[in-house]
């Protein structure tokens, strides 16, 4: 009987996820959060902006925090400095979000470990656009 190699967790996540809440999304097209989110949106993902300083972005209503998002979130994508990560992780745990993605240079080992202890897949210090492009060209 043939065995199939197990899919890596990032590929499986990107295949199954539909909704990405982007914490720290900026409406400035020159900011990485905007370009990455536009790319993901163009590849079929629903983007939910989470930023208390904006009302909407990329055609979607923005929310001040994850706890204000009224629908199911598959991935929390974090574009904030590391010192803001623990609060975001706590909100993701409260919402039972299945995955947290910390963009390049966003590293918080203690918060990542707490998320993992709560059954959340954590991707840290990696760009979701680059990972998507590498797998689904």
C-alpha positions, -999 to 999 in steps of 0.1 A, spaced: 0 0 0 15 34 -10 19 60 16 15 96 8 39 121 22 23 143 47 16 179 36 37 205 55 16 225 80 20 258 62 7 243 29 -22 227 47 -30 260 64 -29 281 32 -51 255 14 -78 253 41 -79 290 53 -104 314 38 -104 344 62 -73 363 74 -76 390 100 -46 413 94 -37 431 127 -19 464 118 -31 466 82 -23 500 68 -42 517 39 -9 531 27 0 511 -5 37 516 3 34 496 36 42 459 35 9 451 53 -10 466 25 9 449 -4 8 415 13 -29 417 22 -38 428 -14 -18 399 -28 -36 374 -4 -70 390 -13 -62 387 -50 -56 350 -44 -90 343 -30 -86 350 7 -110 373 26 -90 400 44 -104 416 76 -85 447 86 -78 451 123 -66 486 131 -83 511 153 -70 540 132 -89 531 100 -125 526 90 -119 503 60 -92 490 37 -91 469 5 -129 473 3 -134 457 38 -147 472 70 -119 475 96 -123 466 133 -104 481 163 -94 447 177 -98 410 170 -125 408 197 -146 431 176 -146 409 144 -180 393 142 -171 363 120 -148 332 121 -111 339 115 -89 312 101 -55 331 104 -45 361 125 -17 378 105 3 401 127 20 433 113 28 449 147 59 452 167 68 423 189 58 441 221 22 441 209 21 404 201 11 390 236 -22 409 237 -30 398 201 -22 362 210 -45 364 241 -73 377 219 -67 349 193 -68 323 221 -100 338 234 -115 335 199 -101 300 194 -84 311 161 -66 280 146 -35 299 133 -14 329 141 11 342 115 38 366 126 53 384 96 90 388 91 109 404 120 78 398 143 92 374 169 78 367 204 88 333 216 69 334 249 36 344 232 41 318 204 46 291 231 14 302 249 -5 300 216 9 266 208 -1 254 243 -36 265 234 -36 244 202 -29 272 178 -6 267 148 21 294 150 42 306 120 68 332 131 92 355 113 79 345 79 61 363 51 27 348 42 30 362 7 64 346 1 52 313 16 21 313 -6 40 322 -37 66 295 -31 38 268 -28 11 279 -52 28 296 -82 
